């Protein structure tokens, strides 16, 4: 059984290092301005789910996803040079829809509030 606090520290380190690698070393034009929103690692550190978000339409999301999958081996190699763990986890990139969902809900709330305030008083 792995220490949950250690797993959290490793996940945080992976998130920081991935941001640096993608920003400064990855040359794939499909991967532009993305934000890593979280990392979940398995207890044996063999796999890591990497959640990311970006601004753009569905085409941009698809291009970015393909670019990340194509570059996963390179990113993992670079990550392995920076981590102080025995193994480097296999990276699984997952688009994080929570930010987009939050913006959509906020917009709906604003519209509902505006609709209530526009009704004439009886």
Residue pairs with C-beta under 8 A, 6 or more apart in sequence:
1 43
2 43
2 44
2 45
7 41
7 43
7 45
10 41
10 45
10 83
10 85
11 38
11 39
11 40
11 41
11 48
12 39
13 83
14 39
14 41
14 48
14 50
14 79
14 83
14 89
15 36
15 38
15 39
15 50
17 79
17 82
17 83
18 36
18 39
18 50
18 75
18 79
19 36
21 75
21 78
21 79
21 82
22 31
22 34
22 36
22 75
25 78
26 71
26 74
26 75
28 67
28 70
28 71
29 67
30 63
30 64
30 66
30 67
30 70
31 64
31 67
31 68
31 71
32 54
32 56
32 60
32 64
33 54
33 55
34 52
34 53
34 54
34 64
35 52
35 53
35 54
36 50
36 51
36 52
37 51
37 52
37 53
37 96
37 98
37 99
38 50
38 51
38 96
39 48
39 49
39 50
39 51
40 48
40 49
40 51
41 47
41 48
41 49
41 89
42 48
42 89
44 87
45 85
45 86
45 87
45 89
46 87
46 89
46 90
47 89
47 90
47 92
48 89
48 90
48 91
48 92
49 92
49 94
50 91
50 92
50 93
50 94
51 94
51 95
51 96
52 64
52 68
52 93
52 94
52 95
52 96
53 95
53 96
53 97
53 98
53 99
53 100
54 60
54 61
54 64
56 64
61 95
65 93
65 95
68 75
68 93
69 93
72 90
72 91
72 93
75 91
76 88
76 89
76 90
76 91
77 88
79 88
79 91
80 88
